Amino acid sequence: MMRITTSLDRETLERIDREAESKGISRSQMVAAAIEQYLASAGSATKHRSATIEHMEMHIRILQDQIAWLEGEIREAHREKELILQKIPSYTPGTW
């Protein structure tokens, strides 16, 4: 089994000892469990971020499709406007 060593201040070490004693485990078991819990939560946070990113990417694609459709609608409205303007006879002041 591999070992990890670190320096802790007295207060932190005393808190670890109290927690370990209340759970009926050794200091090293307490630290190992804390590390495992931290790594597990970090992994789930990464999965959550990935799912959030995928959801946002899907939403962006939907919005891009809507933008493309609206741009097409705008182009069509401009074409219709031009056709209508072509059908209107030009007005010369004093001719009506």
C-alpha positions as CSV (number, residue, x, y, z in Angstrom):
1,M,0.0,0.0,0.0
2,M,1.3,3.5,-0.9
3,R,1.6,6.2,1.7
4,I,1.0,10.0,1.6
5,T,2.5,12.3,4.1
6,T,1.6,15.9,4.8
7,S,1.9,18.5,7.5
8,L,-1.2,19.7,9.4
9,D,-1.6,22.3,12.0
10,R,-2.4,21.1,15.5
11,E,-6.1,22.3,15.4
12,T,-6.8,20.4,12.1
13,L,-5.1,17.3,13.5
14,E,-7.2,17.5,16.7
15,R,-10.4,17.9,14.6
16,I,-9.5,14.8,12.5
17,D,-8.8,12.8,15.7
18,R,-12.2,13.8,17.2
19,E,-14.1,12.9,14.1
20,A,-12.2,9.6,13.8
21,E,-12.8,8.7,17.4
22,S,-16.6,9.6,17.1
23,K,-16.8,7.2,14.1
24,G,-14.7,4.5,15.8
25,I,-12.0,4.5,13.1
26,S,-8.3,5.4,13.0
27,R,-6.9,8.7,12.0
28,S,-5.5,7.2,8.8
29,Q,-8.9,5.6,8.0
30,M,-10.6,8.9,8.5
31,V,-8.2,10.7,6.2
32,A,-8.4,8.0,3.6
33,A,-12.3,8.1,3.7
34,A,-12.2,11.9,3.4
35,I,-9.9,11.7,0.3
36,E,-12.1,9.1,-1.3
37,Q,-15.2,11.2,-0.6
38,Y,-13.6,14.3,-2.1
39,L,-12.5,12.4,-5.2
40,A,-16.0,10.9,-5.7
41,S,-17.6,14.4,-5.4
42,A,-15.1,15.9,-7.8
43,G,-16.0,13.2,-10.3
44,S,-19.7,13.7,-10.0
45,A,-19.2,17.5,-10.3
46,T,-17.3,16.9,-13.6
47,K,-20.1,14.7,-14.9
48,H,-22.7,17.4,-13.9
49,R,-20.7,20.1,-15.7
50,S,-20.4,17.8,-18.8
51,A,-24.2,17.3,-18.8
52,T,-24.8,21.0,-18.4
53,I,-22.4,21.8,-21.3
54,E,-24.2,19.2,-23.5
55,H,-27.6,20.7,-22.6
56,M,-26.3,24.2,-23.4
57,E,-24.8,23.1,-26.7
58,M,-28.1,21.5,-27.7
59,H,-29.9,24.8,-26.8
60,I,-27.4,26.8,-28.8
61,R,-28.1,24.6,-31.9
62,I,-31.8,25.1,-31.5
63,L,-31.3,28.8,-31.2
64,Q,-29.0,28.8,-34.3
65,D,-31.8,27.0,-36.2
66,Q,-34.3,29.6,-35.1
67,I,-32.0,32.4,-36.1
68,A,-31.5,30.9,-39.6
69,W,-35.3,30.5,-40.0
70,L,-35.9,34.1,-38.9
71,E,-33.3,35.4,-41.3
72,G,-35.0,33.5,-44.1
73,E,-38.3,35.1,-43.1
74,I,-36.7,38.6,-43.1
75,R,-35.3,38.0,-46.6
76,E,-38.7,36.9,-47.8
77,A,-40.3,39.9,-46.3
78,H,-37.8,42.2,-48.1
79,R,-38.5,40.4,-51.4
80,E,-42.3,40.9,-50.9
81,K,-41.8,44.5,-50.0
82,E,-39.7,45.1,-53.2
83,L,-42.4,43.4,-55.3
84,I,-45.1,45.5,-53.8
85,L,-43.1,48.7,-54.3
86,Q,-42.6,47.7,-58.0
87,K,-46.4,47.5,-58.4
88,I,-47.0,50.9,-57.0
89,P,-46.9,53.5,-59.8
90,S,-44.5,56.3,-59.2
91,Y,-45.9,59.5,-58.0
92,T,-45.1,62.8,-59.5
93,P,-46.3,65.8,-57.6
94,G,-49.3,67.4,-59.3
95,T,-50.3,64.3,-61.3
96,W,-52.9,63.0,-58.8
